[in-house]
Amino acid sequence: MKKEKLFANSSYKKLFISSTAASFGDLFDMFAVMTLFTYVWHANSLWITLIPVAYALPSILLSQAAGNLADRYDKVQLMFLSELIRLLFTSLLFFTNEPLLALGVLTLRSMSSVMKVPAQLAYVREVVKEDQLLQASTLQNIMFQIAKVVGPFLGAAALTFTTPKVCILVNAVACMISISVLLSLKKARKNIQGQAARSSHQPKETYSNGWKIVFQHSILLRVVMLFHLSYFVVMLVDAQISIFLRDVLPHHPEMLGWLLSGIGLGALITGVYLNRKKQVHHPFRLLSLGLLLFGSSLFFISSFNPAVMSRYFILIAAPMGGRRSWA
């Protein structure tokens, strides 16, 4: 019997298109926000440090609650609602002209986006055959890494003839595309009774049980702590790179986009390599190696001297720093 191709599954194909559009829009938007804070509003390092916090903190605090919602309610409706709210806050961000208000909008938008990821993962498990789940996950991860290369690259190119606010509008258009595709998806095929039987615990109980599992297993706790600590450090340092570029190359805001694209390229190469392996051995070593490479790239960037080096020389460190993303 001939094996059915993954993209012959119309439900998965539509979900793939929706998530790809959202990924490209998000990364285009993130580059625009960094450029606004750094080169347009000339925000200080404290304000720029708060940008990754606004993006990441809602996910850390609300991810378990979002997972519970994905178990209890219709996945397509949750994804649609998330994208609709994201479109609203993205449109509001376009009219924002000061850092404090922008941080508030970014935080609220990140909170609304938290519910989409577990709903999307749960929907994939519903519509994709078990022997194609790994392929589906791999395709979405690789497409996200491609978006990390193309999004900032196109954003930097767009700055040569437009403004960061227009880049934010591109994200709004991406939201509209994602919403239109989600509208065409059929509702999840599980009935309410089946969902209720699977989710007999109350949301509060489910949330607390999830954290109990983490704290009861020392290895899992160490992994969670190391991941979140390294993630916060990486995000905070990433934010400060824009300050560094503003100081050494004040008339070249497009360099931020080139650098982010280079980081995405390193992440893409590493992701393709790891996805070709059937099993990843020694994940702690990989995590440590990824952080070591990231530290090395920062050392390389800090050694940059615009008086004696071409501005493109700094891009050499970008792919090396991007290799920590999959560790």
Secondary structure, DSSP 8 states (H G I E B T S, - for coil): -----GGG-HHHHHHHHHHHHHHHHHHHHHHHHHHIIIIIS---HHHHHHHHHHHHHHHHHHHHHHHHHHHHS-HHHHHHHHHHHHHHHHHHHHT--SHHHHHHHHHHHHHHHHTHHHHHHHHHHHHS-GGGHHHHHHHHHHHHHHHHHHHHHHHHHHTTTS-HHHHHHHHHHHHHHHHHHHHHS---SS-HHHHHHHT-S-HHHHHHHHHHHHHH-HHHHHHHHHHHHHHHHHHHHHHHHHHHHHHH-TT-THHHHHHHHHHHHHHHHHHHHHHHSSS---HHHHHHHHHHHHHHHHHHHHT--TTTS-GGGGGGHHHHHHTTTT-
